Amino acid sequence: MNTLNNTLFATFKVSLYLLILLGIIAVLAIFVVIPRWVRTEEVLVPNIIGKTYYVAVGILDDAGLRPDKTIQEASSDAPKGEIVAQNPEANFRIKSYQPVKITVSIGSELAPVPSVIGKSQEAAFDTLTTTGFRPNRIAFVHSEDYLQDTVIAQTPPEGGGQRRGSPINLLVSLGPTPQFIELPNFQGQPAADVLVALEAVGLNVETKYSSHPKIPEGAIIAHEPPGDVMMKTGDLVRLEISGVQGSTGDIGRLLPFKHTVGEEGDLSRQVRIVVIDDYGERTVVNQRYAPGTVVDLEQKGFRVFGKIRVIVYEDGEKLPEVLYR
């Protein structure tokens, strides 16, 4: 019985001591800890947007704050690893050593730069904006190979990986460098020879046909401007030819041929077009074009004579020939 009483008394004493200890802790919490927490100094949240994560941690530490353990990630146009959002926002007051939530950029999608070489300036703009890039600076230069208003080069070049929205600079053709030519007198000469000579020096030609009692069919009756006049590349010469249009096959005609460059992929292709007619074989196109570009030989002003074969090569691969009679 005495043993039981002693055990109960000991248990009572331990319980009493625990109650006294809990009371002391409660008093300290009420009168010491809580007031100190309530009176903790508030600090101004710094702006860490645009900083890298490790730089942002240092800025928060200097301000008496800390980053939240959970870091959010988001796709963004900002470089990978850069802070794009924070909570609380900058200049918001919070208590010292409170966590600041951080959102870090994982970068934006990189995409290959499409080729716009060989396209018109307007078509190049459409292609770039459609694929998420931005036309930027435009420079112009004369070119013997590219028609006026055609893109010759681009920077950055086609292919590779660039962030969407990146600026693309273009070099655009002004057409051939103007050259001055003294126009001779072609009266009585075969129209076919005259047409080839005028095309070779970069002059444009219009023709009309008239009957003439003395000048043979297919020969030049007159031309405007007349002989001994200075002209420059791209000027127009009007020829009057003896005969009826279509009655003779040796006066030449514009070649109504169009070729659409293969549309697979984003890289430009080297296109070479060879024309074989009664005047022999000649390469009329040998340059790079963007996928899907239409190469129009009639627009380029190429004249042909008699039976014609057109052979197209893309990146060295020969395509089926086209025949004209």
Beta strands, then each sheet from edge to edge (+ up, - down):
strand 1: 42-44
strand 2: 66-74
strand 3: 83-87
strand 4: 93-95
strand 5: 99-105
strand 6: 110-113
strand 7: 134-141
strand 8: 151-155
strand 9: 159-163
strand 10: 167-173
strand 11: 180-183
strand 12: 204-210
strand 13: 220-224
strand 14: 229-232
strand 15: 236-242
strand 16: 253-254
strand 17: 258-260
strand 18: 269-277
strand 19: 280-289
strand 20: 294-296
strand 21: 303-304
strand 22: 308-314
strand 23: 317-318
strand 24: 322-324
sheet 1: 1+ 4-
sheet 2: 2+ 5+ 3-
sheet 3: 6+ 9-
sheet 4: 7+ 10+ 8-
sheet 5: 11+ 14-
sheet 6: 12+ 15+ 13-
sheet 7: 16+ 21-
sheet 8: 17+ 20-
sheet 9: 19+ 18- 22+ 23-
sheet 10: 19+ 18- 22+ 24-
end
